Amino acid sequence: DPDLLVTKTVNSSFHGTPDLEAWLRSHGLTGVVVCGITTNHCCETTARVAGNLGLDTLFVLDATHTFHRVAPDGTVVPAELLAHVTAANLHGEFATVVSTDDVVGPV
C-alpha cells in the first residue's frame, strides 16, 4: 500500500486529491523527487509547481519518458529534444535536474 495515493485530473500532482502539498508539509517533508510520464507535460508541470511552492525539487530526467510531438507547423519534434528542453527549462529555476544514479546510486 502506498503512503499516499494522489488521484489527479490535470497535469500536476499538486492539483489532485488528497492535497499533496498539505500531506508533505504535515509529514515534515520539504522536497520531492519527480519521475514518470510524460516528461514535458505532467512531470514538468509538477516540478514547476513544486518549485513555486518552495519545495526542494529533484527532476530525475532519465526516469521520465515522453513522445514525439507534432508542432503547429507540422514538423515533428523528437522526444529526445523535448526532454532536453524540459531539462533546460527546469534546471536551476524550478528544480535540480539529476539522473537516477544521482538519487539511488549506481546499480
DORODREN-855303 format. One record per atom (N, C-alpha, C): residue number from 1; atom name; x, y negated, z negated. Coordinates in steps of 0.1 Angstrom, whole numbers, plus 2048, in hexadecimal, padded with zeros to 3 digits. Atoms other than C-alpha are relative to their C-alpha. Layout:
BEGIN
(NUM,"CA",(X,Y,Z))
...
This chain:
BEGIN
(1,"N",(808,80C,800))
(1,"CA",(800,800,800))
(1,"C",(809,7F4,800))
(2,"N",(7F8,80D,800))
(2,"CA",(80D,7DD,808))
(2,"C",(7FE,7F8,7F4))
(3,"N",(802,809,80B))
(3,"CA",(812,7C4,7ED))
(3,"C",(7F5,7F5,804))
(4,"N",(80A,80A,7FC))
(4,"CA",(7FD,7AC,802))
(4,"C",(7FD,803,80F))
(5,"N",(804,7FE,7F2))
(5,"CA",(7EA,7B1,823))
(5,"C",(7F8,7F4,804))
(6,"N",(806,80C,7FB))
(6,"CA",(7E2,791,835))
(6,"C",(7F9,803,80D))
(7,"N",(808,7FF,7F3))
(7,"CA",(7C7,792,850))
(7,"C",(7FF,7F2,806))
(8,"N",(800,80D,7FA))
(8,"CA",(7CC,776,868))
(8,"C",(7F8,801,80E))
(9,"N",(808,801,7F4))
(9,"CA",(7B7,76A,885))
(9,"C",(806,7F5,80A))
(10,"N",(7F9,80A,7F8))
(10,"CA",(7CF,74F,892))
(10,"C",(80F,804,800))
(11,"N",(7F2,7FC,7FE))
(11,"CA",(7F5,74F,89A))
(11,"C",(809,7FC,7F5))
(12,"N",(7F7,801,80B))
(12,"CA",(802,748,877))
(12,"C",(7FB,808,7F4))
(13,"N",(803,7F8,80C))
(13,"CA",(803,75F,859))
(13,"C",(7FB,7F7,7F4))
(14,"N",(804,809,80A))
(14,"CA",(7FD,740,844))
(14,"C",(7F2,7FB,801))
(15,"N",(80E,803,7FE))
(15,"CA",(7DA,73C,852))
(15,"C",(7F8,80C,801))
(16,"N",(807,7F4,801))
(16,"CA",(7CB,75C,847))
(16,"C",(7FB,802,7F2))
(17,"N",(804,7FD,80D))
(17,"CA",(7BC,76D,82A))
(17,"C",(806,80D,7FB))
(18,"N",(800,80B,80A))
(18,"CA",(7C6,770,80F))
(18,"C",(80B,7F6,803))
(19,"N",(7F7,80B,7FE))
(19,"CA",(7DA,750,80D))
(19,"C",(80F,804,7FD))
(20,"N",(7F2,7FB,802))
(20,"CA",(7FF,75A,813))
(20,"C",(808,7F6,7F8))
(21,"N",(7F8,809,807))
(21,"CA",(80E,73A,806))
(21,"C",(7FC,801,7F1))
(22,"N",(804,7FF,80E))
(22,"CA",(7FA,73C,7E5))
(22,"C",(805,80D,7FA))
(23,"N",(7FB,7F3,805))
(23,"CA",(803,761,7E1))
(23,"C",(80F,7FF,7FE))
(24,"N",(7F2,801,801))
(24,"CA",(828,75A,7E7))
(24,"C",(804,7F7,7F3))
(25,"N",(7FC,809,80B))
(25,"CA",(829,73D,7CE))
(25,"C",(7FB,806,7F3))
(26,"N",(804,7FA,80C))
(26,"CA",(815,750,7B4))
(26,"C",(809,80B,7FB))
(27,"N",(7F6,7F5,803))
(27,"CA",(830,76B,7B5))
(27,"C",(80E,7FA,7FF))
(28,"N",(7F3,806,801))
(28,"CA",(84C,752,7B3))
(28,"C",(809,802,80C))
(29,"N",(7F8,7FE,7F4))
(29,"CA",(858,759,7D6))
(29,"C",(801,7F3,808))
(30,"N",(7FD,80D,7F9))
(30,"CA",(868,73C,7E9))
(30,"C",(804,801,80E))
(31,"N",(7FB,7FE,7F2))
(31,"CA",(870,74B,80B))
(31,"C",(7F8,80C,806))
(32,"N",(806,7F5,7F8))
(32,"CA",(864,762,827))
(32,"C",(80A,804,80A))
(33,"N",(7F9,7FA,7F5))
(33,"CA",(874,778,841))
(33,"C",(7F6,803,80B))
(34,"N",(80A,7FE,7F6))
(34,"CA",(862,776,862))
(34,"C",(805,809,80B))
(35,"N",(7FD,7F7,7F4))
(35,"CA",(862,792,87C))
(35,"C",(7F2,805,805))
(36,"N",(80D,7FB,7FB))
(36,"CA",(847,7A2,892))
(36,"C",(7FE,7FC,80F))
(37,"N",(804,803,7F2))
(37,"CA",(835,79B,8B3))
(37,"C",(7F6,7F5,7FF))
(38,"N",(7F6,803,7F5))
(38,"CA",(835,783,8C5))
(38,"C",(809,7F5,7FB))
(39,"N",(7F5,809,804))
(39,"CA",(855,770,8C1))
(39,"C",(7FB,7F1,801))
(40,"N",(802,80E,7FD))
(40,"CA",(849,74F,8D0))
(40,"C",(7F1,7FC,7FD))
(41,"N",(80D,804,804))
(41,"CA",(825,750,8C3))
(41,"C",(7FF,802,7F1))
(42,"N",(803,7FE,80E))
(42,"CA",(81C,75F,8A2))
(42,"C",(80D,7FE,7F7))
(43,"N",(7F4,801,808))
(43,"CA",(840,762,895))
(43,"C",(805,7F2,7FF))
(44,"N",(7FB,80E,800))
(44,"CA",(84B,73F,89F))
(44,"C",(7F6,7F7,7F8))
(45,"N",(809,809,807))
(45,"CA",(82B,72F,892))
(45,"C",(800,803,7F1))
(46,"N",(7FE,7FD,80F))
(46,"CA",(82E,742,870))
(46,"C",(80C,7FA,7FB))
(47,"N",(7F3,805,805))
(47,"CA",(852,737,86D))
(47,"C",(7FF,7F0,7FF))
(48,"N",(801,80F,801))
(48,"CA",(849,712,875))
(48,"C",(7F8,7FC,7F4))
(49,"N",(809,803,80B))
(49,"CA",(82D,712,85B))
(49,"C",(808,803,7F3))
(50,"N",(7F8,7FD,80C))
(50,"CA",(844,723,841))
(50,"C",(80A,7F5,7FD))
(51,"N",(7F6,80B,802))
(51,"CA",(85F,709,847))
(51,"C",(7F9,7F3,7FC))
(52,"N",(807,80C,804))
(52,"CA",(846,6ED,845))
(52,"C",(7FB,800,7F1))
(53,"N",(804,7FE,80E))
(53,"CA",(83A,6FB,823))
(53,"C",(80C,800,7F7))
(54,"N",(7F4,801,808))
(54,"CA",(85E,6F9,817))
(54,"C",(805,80E,7FB))
(55,"N",(7FA,7F3,803))
(55,"CA",(864,71E,816))
(55,"C",(80D,803,807))
(56,"N",(7F4,7FB,7F9))
(56,"CA",(886,72D,81D))
(56,"C",(7FC,80B,80A))
(57,"N",(805,7F7,7F6))
(57,"CA",(87F,73D,83E))
(57,"C",(80B,806,808))
(58,"N",(7F7,7F9,7F8))
(58,"CA",(894,757,84F))
(58,"C",(7F8,806,80C))
(59,"N",(806,7FB,7F4))
(59,"CA",(88A,75F,873))
(59,"C",(809,80B,806))
(60,"N",(7F8,7F5,7FC))
(60,"CA",(897,781,87D))
(60,"C",(7FD,803,80F))
(61,"N",(803,800,7F2))
(61,"CA",(899,77D,8A2))
(61,"C",(800,80D,807))
(62,"N",(7FF,7F3,7FA))
(62,"CA",(8A3,7A0,8AB))
(62,"C",(7F5,80A,7FB))
(63,"N",(80B,7F8,805))
(63,"CA",(885,7AD,897))
(63,"C",(7F3,7FA,804))
(64,"N",(80C,805,7FA))
(64,"CA",(86C,79A,8AC))
(64,"C",(800,805,80F))
(65,"N",(802,7FC,7F2))
(65,"CA",(85F,7A1,8CF))
(65,"C",(7F7,7F7,807))
(66,"N",(809,808,7F7))
(66,"CA",(850,78D,8EB))
(66,"C",(7FF,806,80E))
(67,"N",(803,7FB,7F2))
(67,"CA",(845,792,90F))
(67,"C",(802,7F5,80A))
(68,"N",(7FF,80A,7F5))
(68,"CA",(84B,780,930))
(68,"C",(7F3,7F8,800))
(69,"N",(80C,808,7FF))
(69,"CA",(833,763,934))
(69,"C",(800,7F9,80E))
(70,"N",(801,808,7F4))
(70,"CA",(826,751,953))
(70,"C",(7FE,7F2,7FD))
(71,"N",(801,80E,803))
(71,"CA",(82C,72C,952))
(71,"C",(7F5,7F9,809))
(72,"N",(80A,806,7F8))
(72,"CA",(813,713,95F))
(72,"C",(803,7FF,80F))
(73,"N",(7FC,801,7F2))
(73,"CA",(826,710,980))
(73,"C",(801,80E,807))
(74,"N",(800,7F2,7FA))
(74,"CA",(823,736,985))
(74,"C",(80D,808,7FF))
(75,"N",(7F4,7F9,802))
(75,"CA",(847,73E,97D))
(75,"C",(7FF,809,7F4))
(76,"N",(800,7F7,80C))
(76,"CA",(84E,75B,965))
(76,"C",(80C,7FC,7F7))
(77,"N",(7F6,803,80A))
(77,"CA",(861,752,946))
(77,"C",(804,80D,7F9))
(78,"N",(7FC,7F3,806))
(78,"CA",(875,770,93A))
(78,"C",(7FF,800,7F1))
(79,"N",(801,7FE,80E))
(79,"CA",(86F,77D,917))
(79,"C",(80D,7FC,7F8))
(80,"N",(7F3,804,806))
(80,"CA",(894,779,90F))
(80,"C",(802,7F1,7FE))
(81,"N",(7FF,80F,801))
(81,"CA",(893,754,917))
(81,"C",(7F6,7FA,7F6))
(82,"N",(80A,805,80A))
(82,"CA",(873,74F,902))
(82,"C",(806,802,7F2))
(83,"N",(7FB,7FE,80E))
(83,"CA",(884,75F,8E4))
(83,"C",(80C,7F7,7FD))
(84,"N",(7F4,809,801))
(84,"CA",(8A4,74A,8EA))
(84,"C",(7FB,7F2,7FC))
(85,"N",(806,80E,802))
(85,"CA",(88F,72A,8EB))
(85,"C",(7FA,800,7F2))
(86,"N",(806,800,80D))
(86,"CA",(87C,734,8CC))
(86,"C",(80B,7FF,7F5))
(87,"N",(7F5,801,80A))
(87,"CA",(89D,739,8B9))
(87,"C",(805,7F2,800))
(88,"N",(7FB,80E,7FF))
(88,"CA",(8A8,717,8C5))
(88,"C",(7F6,7F6,7F9))
(89,"N",(80A,809,806))
(89,"CA",(887,707,8BA))
(89,"C",(800,801,7F1))
(90,"N",(802,7FE,80F))
(90,"CA",(888,715,897))
(90,"C",(80D,7FE,7F8))
(91,"N",(7F4,7FF,808))
(91,"CA",(8AC,718,88C))
(91,"C",(805,7F2,7FB))
(92,"N",(7FB,80C,806))
(92,"CA",(8B8,6FD,874))
(92,"C",(7F5,7F5,7FD))
(93,"N",(80B,80A,803))
(93,"CA",(896,6EB,873))
(93,"C",(7F5,807,7F8))
(94,"N",(80B,7F9,807))
(94,"CA",(87B,704,86A))
(94,"C",(804,80D,7F9))
(95,"N",(7FB,7F3,805))
(95,"CA",(88F,723,863))
(95,"C",(80F,802,803))
(96,"N",(7F3,7FB,7FD))
(96,"CA",(8B0,734,863))
(96,"C",(7FF,80C,809))
(97,"N",(801,7F4,7F7))
(97,"CA",(8B3,74C,881))
(97,"C",(80B,809,7FD))
(98,"N",(7F6,7F6,804))
(98,"CA",(8C4,76C,877))
(98,"C",(7FD,80D,807))
(99,"N",(802,7F3,7FA))
(99,"CA",(8C8,790,882))
(99,"C",(7FB,80A,7F5))
(100,"N",(804,7F5,809))
(100,"CA",(8BB,7B0,872))
(100,"C",(80C,803,7F7))
(101,"N",(7F4,7FD,808))
(101,"CA",(8DF,7B7,867))
(101,"C",(802,7F6,7F5))
(102,"N",(7FE,80A,80A))
(102,"CA",(8E0,796,855))
(102,"C",(7F7,802,7F4))
(103,"N",(80A,7FE,80B))
(103,"CA",(8C1,79F,841))
(103,"C",(802,80D,7F8))
(104,"N",(7FF,7F3,806))
(104,"CA",(8C6,7C4,83A))
(104,"C",(80D,807,800))
(105,"N",(7F3,7FA,7FE))
(105,"CA",(8EA,7CB,843))
(105,"C",(800,80A,80B))
(106,"N",(7FF,7F6,7F5))
(106,"CA",(8F7,7E2,85E))
(106,"C",(7FB,80D,7FC))
(107,"N",(806,7F3,803))
(107,"CA",(8E6,803,861))
(107,"C",(80B,80B,803))
